[in-house]
């Protein structure tokens, strides 16, 4: 998580393209007449950080040396970046992380979160996609999207934060899921099958949320509902059935994905849950599934 430390000691989380300047629309505003409106840009190039002067009147310096306009210059850990009279230090040179930034500060996106002072959720989906859920529907959270929540304006920073794709531990045929639910519904065992093998995923409480979606999919198919419309549940119905708050449901689904990735099945994790953007609806994204009830 790239961070610049200000002279005050406060650290600023860096976006993958982090503009510094006097312009109030800058990612980091330096309110000083010696600083140009669009002064400099700190960039993540996939391997490290760099800084580029944007044609500022008074120039940009790295470790005291004036850099040329327009040409990116590597910014190493502990390097000093000078923009006008302000000096910043790159105290963390790790890649940028997905986040939203608003009046209440920076919120890192690591799991389902509530936007501060609002009823709006940010929800993780497959393929690194994040979703904005205001209770009336879901829409993709895109990089640099500006949205309102709780009467305040927030900006999403997502570009350059995706992890590299990892291969599933079982090559070949498509994976499918099998659940076994105990008679008292207290325990749900899960296996991932494929390529003639089956791998057990350690039982966790969040499996019950996933198997609830699996049951809905199977029930709709048995009722003759066509595949495009089978399995969809409103978040409200799912919460009521599970007796959980909306945030807890999203946390369960995030944990299920994280567990599958840790077990070596990122492909399964990415398609575990599908979203309908025109309504707050979810369904199991893995098409082949079995549920064994004790």
Secondary structure as the mmCIF struct_conf table of DSSP 4:
data_model
#
loop_
_struct_conf.conf_type_id
_struct_conf.id
_struct_conf.beg_label_comp_id
_struct_conf.beg_label_asym_id
_struct_conf.beg_label_seq_id
_struct_conf.end_label_comp_id
_struct_conf.end_label_asym_id
_struct_conf.end_label_seq_id
STRN STRN1 UNK A 3 UNK A 5
TURN_TY1_P TURN_TY1_P1 UNK A 7 UNK A 8
BEND BEND1 UNK A 9 UNK A 9
STRN STRN2 UNK A 11 UNK A 13
HELX_LH_PP_P HELX_LH_PP_P1 UNK A 14 UNK A 15
BEND BEND2 UNK A 16 UNK A 16
STRN STRN3 UNK A 17 UNK A 21
BEND BEND3 UNK A 22 UNK A 23
TURN_TY1_P TURN_TY1_P2 UNK A 24 UNK A 25
BEND BEND4 UNK A 26 UNK A 27
STRN STRN4 UNK A 28 UNK A 29
TURN_TY1_P TURN_TY1_P3 UNK A 33 UNK A 34
BEND BEND5 UNK A 35 UNK A 35
BEND BEND6 UNK A 37 UNK A 38
STRN STRN5 UNK A 40 UNK A 44
BEND BEND7 UNK A 46 UNK A 48
STRN STRN6 UNK A 49 UNK A 53
BEND BEND8 UNK A 55 UNK A 55
BEND BEND9 UNK A 57 UNK A 58
STRN STRN7 UNK A 60 UNK A 62
TURN_TY1_P TURN_TY1_P4 UNK A 63 UNK A 64
STRN STRN8 UNK A 65 UNK A 66
HELX_LH_PP_P HELX_LH_PP_P2 UNK A 67 UNK A 68
STRN STRN9 UNK A 69 UNK A 69
TURN_TY1_P TURN_TY1_P5 UNK A 70 UNK A 70
STRN STRN10 UNK A 73 UNK A 74
TURN_TY1_P TURN_TY1_P6 UNK A 77 UNK A 78
STRN STRN11 UNK A 80 UNK A 83
TURN_TY1_P TURN_TY1_P7 UNK A 84 UNK A 85
STRN STRN12 UNK A 86 UNK A 92
BEND BEND10 UNK A 94 UNK A 94
HELX_LH_PP_P HELX_LH_PP_P3 UNK A 95 UNK A 96
STRN STRN13 UNK A 99 UNK A 102
TURN_TY1_P TURN_TY1_P8 UNK A 103 UNK A 104
STRN STRN14 UNK A 105 UNK A 108
BEND BEND11 UNK A 110 UNK A 111
STRN STRN15 UNK A 113 UNK A 114
HELX_LH_PP_P HELX_LH_PP_P4 UNK A 115 UNK A 115
TURN_TY1_P TURN_TY1_P9 UNK A 116 UNK A 117
BEND BEND12 UNK A 118 UNK A 119
STRN STRN16 UNK A 121 UNK A 124
HELX_RH_3T_P HELX_RH_3T_P1 UNK A 126 UNK A 128
STRN STRN17 UNK A 130 UNK A 133
BEND BEND13 UNK A 135 UNK A 136
STRN STRN18 UNK A 138 UNK A 140
TURN_TY1_P TURN_TY1_P10 UNK A 143 UNK A 144
STRN STRN19 UNK A 146 UNK A 149
TURN_TY1_P TURN_TY1_P11 UNK A 150 UNK A 151
STRN STRN20 UNK A 152 UNK A 157
TURN_TY1_P TURN_TY1_P12 UNK A 159 UNK A 160
HELX_LH_PP_P HELX_LH_PP_P5 UNK A 162 UNK A 165
BEND BEND14 UNK A 169 UNK A 170
BEND BEND15 UNK A 172 UNK A 173
HELX_LH_PP_P HELX_LH_PP_P6 UNK A 174 UNK A 175
STRN STRN21 UNK A 176 UNK A 181
TURN_TY1_P TURN_TY1_P13 UNK A 183 UNK A 184
BEND BEND16 UNK A 185 UNK A 185
STRN STRN22 UNK A 188 UNK A 194
TURN_TY1_P TURN_TY1_P14 UNK A 195 UNK A 196
STRN STRN23 UNK A 197 UNK A 201
HELX_LH_PP_P HELX_LH_PP_P7 UNK A 202 UNK A 203
TURN_TY1_P TURN_TY1_P15 UNK A 205 UNK A 206
HELX_RH_AL_P HELX_RH_AL_P1 UNK A 207 UNK A 222
TURN_TY1_P TURN_TY1_P16 UNK A 223 UNK A 224
HELX_RH_3T_P HELX_RH_3T_P2 UNK A 227 UNK A 229
TURN_TY1_P TURN_TY1_P17 UNK A 230 UNK A 231
STRN STRN24 UNK A 233 UNK A 234
HELX_RH_AL_P HELX_RH_AL_P2 UNK A 235 UNK A 242
TURN_TY1_P TURN_TY1_P18 UNK A 243 UNK A 243
HELX_RH_AL_P HELX_RH_AL_P3 UNK A 246 UNK A 262
TURN_TY1_P TURN_TY1_P19 UNK A 263 UNK A 264
HELX_RH_AL_P HELX_RH_AL_P4 UNK A 266 UNK A 270
TURN_TY1_P TURN_TY1_P20 UNK A 271 UNK A 271
BEND BEND17 UNK A 272 UNK A 272
STRN STRN25 UNK A 273 UNK A 276
TURN_TY1_P TURN_TY1_P21 UNK A 277 UNK A 280
STRN STRN26 UNK A 281 UNK A 284
BEND BEND18 UNK A 287 UNK A 287
STRN STRN27 UNK A 289 UNK A 293
#
